Amino acid sequence: MSMQRPVGSRVQHGDPTCADYGCKRLECLKARRDKQKRNKYLRMTGRPGVVGPARAAAHITRFRDAGLPDKEIIQRLQITRNTFYRVMRNQDLTRAVEQRILASAVPEPLSQNKNLATVGATGTHRRLQALIVLGWPAEELEHLLAVHDLWLTRTFKRQRVSFAVDARVRDLYDQLWNARPERHGVDPEAAADARRWACKEGWGSPLAWDEDTINDPTAVPAFDAEAPAPEADPENAAARWVAGESVILTSAARRLVIRHLMEWTPDPVDVIAARLEMSPDALSRSWERIKKRERDAGRKAPWRRAYLTAQELGLDTEMTNNEMEKVA
């Protein structure tokens, strides 16, 4: 009877476990037969294929003592998360996995983690929150910190964190405090969601803190100015927003901005949506409603005016006026 392949399994063809999951490819079946023969030989010679977890668990503990989080240890050992925690729960493992774990060299200890002392979590919270204000999603921060999913949410609930966590967050903050996420591969929609979350929570940006206040529980963020009030005139508000001013857009002004950007700029939908902190689908729906409103009013509906350069069209840039008129 074959085992059920777990969700997210990384087992590839040619692995004996792939055949255990029911795969009938010849390479997988051969790998399982070779494994069975080897296990039989090891048992006959007094070396069973399954061993106790003591040596592997002790080696993993050395990684933890060096200050590495579990997620990074799992990556270094090249084992699954399930295998890692089975070993730490004192469950048996295969000899091959044990050898893989023992073959991994333990790194030098982190200087910040020479003991188990903790520090207040205020600075850690504010640095992470400031990065979210910039648009860094929680999932991306967790990936960069090499921690498990939902680690950030749990950390926000803690009053104290270890020296290692505090040092890692400080280092990451120093790298990203002035970096725009979209320029580092972050999806614009995910960045916009992160900014909306931070705005809702009222968190301060990196510019709202300095090193003298960010760790002080009694300090408050130094916002540069009050939020701008909505502009009463939609056309004026839209024009000011397009010009780069900080303006709160009403629904009418937002429609004018969407119409302008969609009709007169060559930017793709996802880029325009990111500027307006909308999803591409929401932007497309708004654009369709704008066109329908114009048609219902008996006016010509707007359309996207895409202009291409002569180089993009593959044309000679030294064309005469008559030739340019023909192309037009």
N, C-alpha and C positions, 0 to 999 in steps of 0.2 A: 504494500500500500504506500503510495507516494504522499509526501508531506505537502501541506498547503504553503505556497510561496507567500511570504509576508509582504505587506505593502511597503514599497520603497526598497525592496531587496536589491543589492548590488552584485549578486552572484552572476557571473558571466558564463557563456558557453565554454566548455572545456574544464569546468570545475565539477568535481564529483557531486557536490551538493545540488547542482543544476539537475542531474539525473534523479536525485532523491525527490525533487519537486515535480517529477513526472516528465522531464524532457527526454525525447527519444533520439536526439542527434547522436551519431556514432561517437563523436569526440567526447561527449558527456558520459555516455555509457562506458566507454573505454576508461575514462578517468575514474569512474566509480569502481570498475573491476580492479584497476591497479591499486586503488586505495584499499579495497577489501583484501587483496593479496598481501599488501604490505602490513596491514593490521594483523592478519593471521600470522605472518612471519614474526612480527614483534611479540605477539602473545606467546608463540612457541618458544621464543628465546628469552622470555621473562621480561619483556619490555612492552607493556600494554599501550594501546593507542590513546587511552584516556588516562590523565594524571590528575593529581590533586592540585588545588589552586594556590598552595602556600607560596611557592617560589615566585609565581607570576604576580600574586597580590603584593608580596614584599617589594618586587621591582617597581610596580605601579606606585606604591607608597613613596618610593624615592623620588618619583616625578612630582608627586603632590608636595613633598617636603621642599622641593626646589622652587615651589611657588607657581607651577603651571596649573591652569584650570583644566577640568576633566575633558572639555571638548578638544583642547589642544593636545592633551595626552593621547586621546583616541586617534587623532590625526597622525601623530608621530608614530604610534604603534601599528597603524594600519589595520585596525580591527574595528568591528562594529560596536555601536553603543551598547547593544544588548549583551554582547560577549564581555565587554568591559565591566558592566555592573554585575553580571553573573559571577565573574571572578571575584569581585569585591564582596559579593554575598556568600563567598566560600563554597561555590559550586565547581564541580570538576570541569576540566576543559581538555581539548585534544592536545596531544604532544606537539603537533605542528604549530598550533597557536601559541603554546607555551614557549617554543623555541623562537617564534617571531617576536614575542614580547621581550624575552631575555636578550635578544640580539640588538635591541634598541638602546643606544647609549643615553645615559641620564645627563641632561644639560647642567651647566653651572647654576647654582642657586641664585635667585633674584636677590639683589642686595637689599631690596625693600621688604623682604619677607623672611628675615632671620628669626622671627618669633611669631607667635600667634596673636600679638596685640592688635587692637582695632582702633580706629579713629572715628570721629563724628562723620556722618554721611552727608552733611549739608553741602560741602564743596563738591562731592561726587554728584549729588542730585542736580545742583545748579549747572555744572559743566555739561552734563548729559542733556538737561533741559535746554540750555543755550544752543547746543548743536541741533536739537530738534527744531528750535525756532528758525535756524538757518535752512531747514528742510531735510535734514538727515533722518530717514525713517528709523524707527526702533530696531527693525530687523537688520538694517545695514550696520548700525552701531554694534549690535550683538555679534554680527559676523566679523567685524573689524577687531572686536575685543576677544574673539574666539571663545564665546560662551554659548550656553544653550538658549533655545527659544524661550521667550517670556522672562528671561533673566532680568531685563531692564525694569519690567513692571514690578517684579518682586523686590528689586533693589530700592525702588522708590518708596516701598513700605518699611524699609529698615532704618533704624536710627543710627546704626553704626556699620562700618564696613572694614574689611581687613586692610592692612597696609598695602598688600599686593593689588587689591582692587583699586584703592585710591591712587596708587602710582600708575596703573594702566590707564585709568580714565584721564589723569593729568596729561600723560604722554599723548593720548589720542586727541584731547582737547587742544593741546599745543600745535598739533598737526593740522586740525580742521577748523579752527575758530574763524578763519577768514577764507574758507574754501566753499565755493558754490557746489552743491551736490550734483546738479545736472552736468557739470563739467567733468565729473568723475564717474560717470556711468550710471547715476541714479535715475530711475524713471521719473520724468517730470510730474506725472500724476501722483506717484508715491511721495515725492517731495512736497507737492501742494497739500496732500493729506496731512503730512507731518506739520507743516506750517499752520494749518487750520487747527490741529490739535493743540499746538503750543499757544496759538492766539486765544483759544477757548479757555485754556488753563491760566492765561496771564503770565506766562514765563518770560524772563528777561533774556535778551540776546547777549552775545559776548561783549558787545559795547556797553551793556548796562552794568557790567561788573569789572572790578579790577582785583588784583591779587590781595589787596588789603580787606576787601569786603566779601569776596565770593565764598569764603569759608566761615564768615561770621553769621551765626544764626539770627542775630538781631538786625542785620543789615537788610536794606530793601534795594531793589534794582533802580538804577539811576536812568530812567527813561529821558531821552533828550527833549521830547516835546509831547504835548498832549495829542491824542489822535485827532486828525482833521475832521471837521464837521461835514456832513453831506452838503454838496453844492446844490442850491435851489434850481438853477438853470441847467437842464440836462445837456444842452448843446455846449455850454461853457464848461461844464464838468468834463464832458467827453473830450473836448479839445485840450483841456489842461492835463488830463490823464495821458492822452496820446503824446503830449509834449514832455511827459516824464515827471509831472508834479505828483505829489502825494495827495490823492483825492479819493474820498469815499463815493463810490458810484451808486446812484439810485437805480432802480430797475430800468427806467427810461434811458438814463445815461449809459448804462451797461449795454443796452440794445444798440445805441448809436456807436459805441466803441466796437462792438462785435461786427456791426455792419461795415465800419471803416476798415478794420483789420482783415476781414474776410474778403472784401471787395477790392481793396487797393494795395494790399501787401502780398508778396509772394511766399510768405511764411506758411509752412504746412499746418494742418489743423492741430496737431499735437503741440506744436510750439506756441501757437496762439492760445490754446487752452491753458498751457502752463503759465503764460503771462497773466491770464485772467483768473488763475487758480480754479479752473474748471476741469472736468473730465472731457476728453475729446467727444464722447457721445453726447454729453450735455451741450457742448458748443454746437455740434452739428444740428441738434434739435432746435436750438435757439435760432440758428441761421435759417433753417427751413421755416420756422414761424415768422421770421422777419420777411422773408420772400412772400409767404402766403398773405401776410397783412398788406403788403404793397399791392398784390394782385387783387385782393378783395376790395381795395380802395380805388381800383381802376387805374393804378399806376404801373409802370414797367417795373418788374421785379429786378433787384440787383443781381449781379453775377460776379463770379471770381474772374478778375482780369489778370491773367498770368502773362508776363512779358519775358521773352527770351532774348539774350544777347545774340549778336551775329556769330560769335564763336560757338555758342550753344546750338545755333541752327546750322553750324558747319558752313557759313558763308564767308566770302572774302570781305575783310573789313575796309578795303579800299574801293568799294563800289561807288559808282556815280549816282547822282540824284535820280536819274531816270531808272537805273537798275533798282534802287531802293524803293521807288514808287511801285515798281512791278512786284517786288517781293511783298510789299504791304498789301 
